[in-house]
Amino acid sequence: MALQKEKQAQPFTDIFDEDEAERSFLLSKPACLVVMGKPGSGKKTLARKLAQRWNCIFIEASEVIQMNIQQETEYGVKCQEFLYRGESVPEELVTEMILQKIESPEVAHFGYVLTGFPSLSEEYMTVPQQIEKIKNLKLKPDVLINIKCPDYDLCQRISGQRQHPDSGELYQRSQWDPKAIEKRKRENQDEEEEEEDEEQEEEDTPEGLRKKLEYFHEVVHRPEDSLENAEKRIGLYKDILLHPLEELLTEQDCRYLIEVDGNQQPDVVFEVSKPCTSYTCCYCCFNKQDELFRALSSCKLIAPRYRWRRSRWGQACPVALKEGDIVMGSPEFAVSFLGKMYVLSSQEALKKFMLNPRPYLLPPMPVPPCKVFVFGPPLSGRTTTCNAIAHNYKGKV
């Protein structure tokens, strides 16, 4: 009876604290993954797919170099100078760009999928030093993915690669070899029981197949993809990288270590290697409306009858508040995050918020800036008073 009375005395309350849950999410670490494997095992393909699936930042040497060149950064200008001279980009410069990208604001929010590091080149840092860098990152990797594939299969795969000279895209033997295409087509027809969609039917018609074969006649064989060079690259990997990486994998918690068969198709490997934990956050941009909150709250709903809620900032721009100003946002720069609506004041503020909203949302934000104007006759102590107020309230004079 006593237990029953105690149970009845407890009020029916919702133990979920929305503010605390939001704060916990903002303080949480984003998803960070590292994809490893032998040369030609499909690390880059898998890493790109994972980055797209988990909304992470894809980090890889050639990708980082291309991004810096396109954005005309200081590193990008240096890379262009080396490339114009017909030289390769130094390993030191590549490593600096990769580490800078890992420490960028967008990675601090979205997380990363890193591949190609540690690299075979020990021109700037030895492999143990590169692994030590990974261990000491501010955002340490949560999951290590190792793609395993026999040496013979890898050599056959690499030597069978062809590149299209215009697009630079690589194709496997099963994609450009007419015999392999015909064989795969027959296997698919035997195995598939369901109806194929219209796009696949059009592609498999004789005319579509003929166009594809004509296109693949243009592909070329690169010297680095020869069987001899493939064997040499894999041998270097086993001599330089394999043992240090095995030690790293041994130290990793087995719950966060995924080993996949690299002989499978990329989509199958991707399904196998999906991490069990997801960190997702969505942004939905809205169009300009006259009645801001009424119009925006019913735009692009998450679910029927679910409306976006007004944040504690109201129409004030959170980025401007962080910088010490009160600026009202504009409807064209509205954005949703964690089910709430924020209105930014400019394109620059929107870009900052979307790169990493956490600094603008974590307590003690929002903090409306307090501005005090001190005036008086000369030598009345205005400067002393200003300094005392600024020191007491942590403000700026």
C-alpha positions in Angstrom: 0.0 0.0 0.0 2.9 2.3 0.8 4.5 1.8 -2.6 1.1 2.4 -4.3 0.7 5.7 -2.4 4.2 6.7 -3.4 3.4 6.0 -7.0 0.2 8.0 -6.9 2.0 10.9 -5.2 4.4 11.3 -8.2 2.9 13.7 -10.7 2.7 12.9 -14.4 5.6 14.8 -15.8 7.5 14.8 -19.1 11.1 13.9 -18.2 12.3 15.2 -21.6 13.9 18.6 -21.2 14.0 20.1 -24.7 16.6 22.8 -23.9 18.9 20.2 -22.2 18.5 17.8 -25.2 19.3 20.6 -27.6 22.3 21.7 -25.5 23.6 18.0 -25.4 23.3 17.8 -29.2 25.2 21.0 -29.7 28.0 19.9 -27.3 28.1 16.4 -28.9 31.0 15.4 -31.2 30.1 15.0 -34.9 30.7 11.7 -36.7 34.3 11.2 -37.8 35.4 8.3 -39.9 38.7 7.1 -41.5 38.6 4.7 -44.5 41.8 2.6 -45.1 42.8 -0.1 -47.5 45.3 -1.1 -50.2 45.8 1.0 -53.3 42.9 0.5 -55.7 40.7 -1.1 -53.1 38.0 1.6 -53.5 38.7 3.8 -50.4 37.8 7.0 -52.2 34.6 5.7 -53.7 33.4 4.3 -50.3 34.5 7.5 -48.4 32.6 9.7 -50.8 29.4 7.7 -50.5 29.7 7.7 -46.7 30.2 11.5 -46.7 27.1 12.0 -48.8 25.1 9.5 -46.7 26.0 11.0 -43.3 26.3 14.6 -44.4 30.0 14.7 -43.4 32.9 16.6 -45.1 34.8 14.4 -47.5 38.6 14.9 -47.0 41.1 13.5 -49.5 44.4 14.8 -50.9 43.3 15.5 -54.5 39.9 16.8 -53.3 41.5 19.3 -50.9 44.0 20.5 -53.5 41.2 21.0 -56.0 39.1 22.9 -53.5 41.9 25.2 -52.5 42.7 26.0 -56.2 39.0 26.7 -56.9 38.7 29.0 -53.9 42.0 30.7 -54.7 43.3 30.4 -51.2 46.9 30.9 -50.2 47.5 27.2 -50.4 45.7 27.0 -53.8 48.0 29.7 -55.3 51.1 27.7 -54.1 49.6 24.5 -55.6 49.0 26.2 -59.0 52.6 27.5 -59.1 53.9 23.9 -58.6 51.5 22.5 -61.2 52.3 25.2 -63.8 56.0 24.3 -63.5 55.1 20.6 -64.1 55.9 19.6 -60.6 53.8 17.6 -58.1 52.5 19.4 -55.0 54.9 18.8 -52.1 53.8 16.3 -49.4 54.3 19.0 -46.7 51.8 21.3 -48.4 49.2 18.5 -48.9 49.4 17.5 -45.2 49.0 21.1 -44.1 45.9 21.5 -46.2 44.4 18.3 -44.9 45.0 19.2 -41.3 43.7 22.7 -41.9 40.5 21.3 -43.4 40.0 18.9 -40.4 40.2 22.0 -38.1 37.8 24.1 -40.2 34.4 25.3 -38.7 32.3 23.1 -41.1 34.1 20.0 -40.0 33.7 20.9 -36.4 29.9 20.8 -37.0 29.4 18.1 -39.7 32.3 15.8 -39.0 34.6 14.2 -41.6 35.3 11.1 -43.7 39.1 11.0 -44.2 40.9 8.7 -46.6 44.4 8.6 -48.2 46.0 9.6 -44.9 48.4 8.3 -43.7 49.9 8.1 -47.2 52.7 6.0 -48.7 54.9 9.0 -49.1 57.3 9.7 -46.2 58.7 12.7 -47.8 57.4 15.1 -45.1 56.3 12.8 -42.2 57.0 9.1 -41.5 54.0 6.8 -41.4 54.2 6.4 -37.5 54.2 10.3 -37.3 51.1 10.5 -39.6 49.3 7.9 -37.5 50.3 9.9 -34.4 48.7 13.0 -36.0 45.4 11.1 -36.5 45.5 9.9 -32.8 46.1 13.5 -31.6 43.4 15.2 -33.7 41.0 17.4 -31.8 38.2 15.5 -33.5 39.5 12.0 -33.2 38.0 9.4 -35.5 35.0 7.4 -34.1 35.0 4.6 -36.7 37.8 3.0 -38.6 36.8 1.2 -41.8 39.3 -1.2 -43.4 38.8 -2.5 -46.9 40.4 -6.0 -47.4 41.1 -7.4 -50.8 43.6 -10.1 -52.0 46.7 -8.8 -53.9 45.9 -10.7 -57.1 42.4 -9.4 -57.4 43.6 -5.8 -56.7 46.3 -6.1 -59.4 43.8 -7.4 -61.9 41.4 -4.6 -61.0 44.0 -1.8 -61.3 45.5 -3.1 -64.5 42.0 -3.3 -66.0 41.2 0.4 -65.3 40.8 2.8 -68.1 40.4 6.6 -67.9 38.4 8.9 -70.1 40.7 11.7 -71.3 38.1 14.5 -71.3 36.3 13.9 -68.0 39.2 12.2 -66.2 36.8 9.5 -64.8 38.1 6.0 -64.2 36.2 2.9 -65.4 36.7 -0.7 -64.4 37.0 -3.5 -66.9 33.4 -4.5 -66.3 32.3 -1.1 -67.5 34.3 -0.6 -70.7 35.1 -4.2 -72.0 32.3 -5.2 -74.4 32.7 -8.9 -73.4 32.3 -8.1 -69.7 29.3 -5.9 -70.4 27.6 -8.6 -72.4 28.4 -11.2 -69.7 27.0 -8.9 -67.0 23.9 -8.2 -69.0 23.2 -11.9 -69.4 23.7 -12.5 -65.7 21.4 -9.7 -64.8 18.7 -11.0 -67.1 18.9 -14.5 -65.5 18.9 -13.3 -61.9 16.4 -10.4 -62.0 12.8 -11.4 -61.4 11.3 -8.0 -61.0 10.6 -5.6 -63.8 13.4 -3.1 -64.6 12.6 0.6 -64.6 12.3 2.6 -67.9 15.8 4.1 -67.6 17.5 0.7 -67.3 15.4 -0.7 -70.2 16.5 2.2 -72.4 20.1 1.7 -71.5 20.0 -2.0 -72.3 18.5 -1.6 -75.7 20.9 -2.4 -78.6 21.1 1.3 -79.6 21.9 2.4 -76.0 24.5 -0.3 -75.7 26.1 0.7 -79.0 26.3 4.3 -77.8 27.9 3.2 -74.6 30.5 1.1 -76.4 31.3 3.9 -78.7 31.9 6.2 -75.7 34.1 3.6 -74.0 36.3 3.3 -77.2 37.7 6.7 -76.2 39.1 5.5 -72.8 42.9 5.1 -72.4 45.2 3.0 -70.3 47.4 5.0 -67.9 51.0 3.9 -67.4 50.6 3.9 -63.6 47.8 1.3 -64.0 50.1 -1.3 -65.7 50.3 -4.7 -63.9 53.9 -4.1 -63.0 53.2 -0.7 -61.4 50.2 -2.1 -59.6 52.3 -4.9 -58.0 54.9 -2.4 -57.1 52.4 0.0 -55.3 50.8 -2.9 -53.4 54.3 -4.1 -52.4 55.2 -0.6 -51.1 51.9 -0.5 -49.1 52.8 -3.9 -47.5 56.3 -2.8 -46.7 55.6 0.7 -45.4 51.9 1.1 -44.3 50.6 -2.3 -43.4 52.2 -3.0 -40.1 51.7 0.5 -38.5 48.1 0.4 -39.7 47.6 -3.1 -38.2 48.8 -1.8 -34.8 46.3 1.1 -35.1 43.5 -1.3 -35.9 44.5 -3.5 -33.0 44.3 -0.6 -30.6 40.8 0.4 -31.9 37.7 -0.7 -30.0 36.3 -3.6 -32.0 32.8 -2.1 -31.7 34.0 0.8 -33.9 36.1 -1.1 -36.3 34.5 -2.3 -39.6 36.3 -4.6 -42.0 34.6 -5.1 -45.4 35.3 -7.3 -48.5 36.7 -5.1 -51.2 35.8 -7.6 -53.9 32.1 -6.8 -53.6 30.3 -4.1 -55.6 30.7 -0.5 -54.2 27.0 -0.3 -53.3 27.2 -3.6 -51.4 30.4 -2.4 -49.5 28.6 0.8 -48.7 25.6 -1.0 -47.2 27.9 -3.2 -45.1 30.0 -0.3 -43.8 27.3 2.0 -42.7 28.0 3.1 -39.1 25.4 2.3 -36.6 25.3 5.8 -35.2 24.1 8.7 -37.2 24.6 12.4 -36.5 22.3 14.3 -38.9 21.1 17.8 -39.0 19.1 19.4 -41.8 18.8 22.9 -43.1 15.7 24.0 -45.0 15.9 27.4 -46.7 12.7 29.3 -47.3 11.4 31.9 -49.7 10.7 35.5 -48.8 7.1 36.1 -47.4 5.3 39.1 -46.1 4.2 37.6 -42.8 7.5 36.1 -41.8 6.7 33.6 -39.0 3.2 32.7 -40.1 4.4 31.9 -43.6 7.7 30.2 -42.7 6.2 28.1 -40.0 4.1 26.1 -42.5 6.8 25.8 -45.2 8.5 22.5 -46.0 7.0 20.7 -43.0 8.8 17.8 -41.4 5.5 15.9 -41.1 1.8 16.7 -41.6 0.5 19.4 -39.1 4.0 19.9 -37.8 5.1 23.5 -37.9 8.5 25.0 -37.4 8.8 26.7 -34.0 10.1 30.2 -33.3 13.5 30.2 -31.7 14.3 32.2 -28.5 16.0 34.8 -30.8 12.7 35.7 -32.5 13.6 37.7 -35.6 17.0 38.8 -34.3 20.0 37.4 -36.2 22.0 35.0 -33.8 25.3 35.7 -35.7 24.9 39.4 -35.1 24.0 38.8 -31.4 27.2 36.8 -31.0 29.2 39.7 -32.5 27.6 42.2 -30.1 24.9 43.8 -32.3 21.1 43.5 -32.5 20.2 43.2 -36.1 16.8 41.9 -37.4 16.9 39.1 -39.9 15.6 39.0 -43.4 13.1 36.4 -44.6 15.3 35.5 -47.6 18.0 34.3 -45.1 15.7 32.1 -43.0 16.9 28.6 -42.1 15.7 25.7 -39.9 17.8 23.8 -37.5 16.6 21.1 -34.9 13.0 22.0 -35.6 13.4 25.7 -34.9 13.5 28.7 -37.2 16.3 31.2 -37.3 16.4 34.4 -39.4 19.8 35.6 -40.4 20.6 39.2 -41.4 22.9 38.7 -44.5 24.3 36.2 -46.9 27.6 36.2 -45.0 25.8 35.6 -41.6 23.8 32.7 -43.3 27.1 31.2 -44.5 28.7 31.4 -41.1 25.6 29.9 -39.4 25.3 27.0 -41.9 29.0 26.2 -41.7 28.7 25.7 -37.9 25.7 26.9 -35.9 27.0 25.6 -32.6 28.9 28.7 -31.4 25.8 30.8 -31.9 23.4 28.5 -30.1 25.4 27.2 -27.1 24.7 28.9 -23.7 25.0 31.6 -22.7 23.7 32.6 -26.1 21.4 34.3 -26.9 22.8 37.3 -25.0 21.3 40.6 -26.1 24.2 43.1 -26.0 24.0 45.8 -23.4 25.3 49.2 -24.5 26.1 52.0 -22.1 26.9 55.5 -23.0 28.9 57.5 -20.4 29.2 61.3 -20.9 30.1 64.3 -18.8 32.4 67.3 -18.6 36.2 67.1 -19.2 38.2 65.4 -16.3 35.0 64.2 -14.7 36.1 60.5 -14.7 34.4 59.2 -17.8 37.3 56.9 -18.8 37.7 55.5 -15.3 33.9 54.8 -15.1 33.9 53.2 -18.5 36.8 50.9 -17.7 35.2 49.9 -14.3 31.8 49.1 -16.0 33.6 47.1 -18.8 35.7 45.2 -16.3 32.7 44.3 -14.1 30.4 43.2 -17.0 33.1 41.9 -19.3 32.4 44.5 -22.0 34.5 46.5 -24.4 35.2 50.3 -24.1 
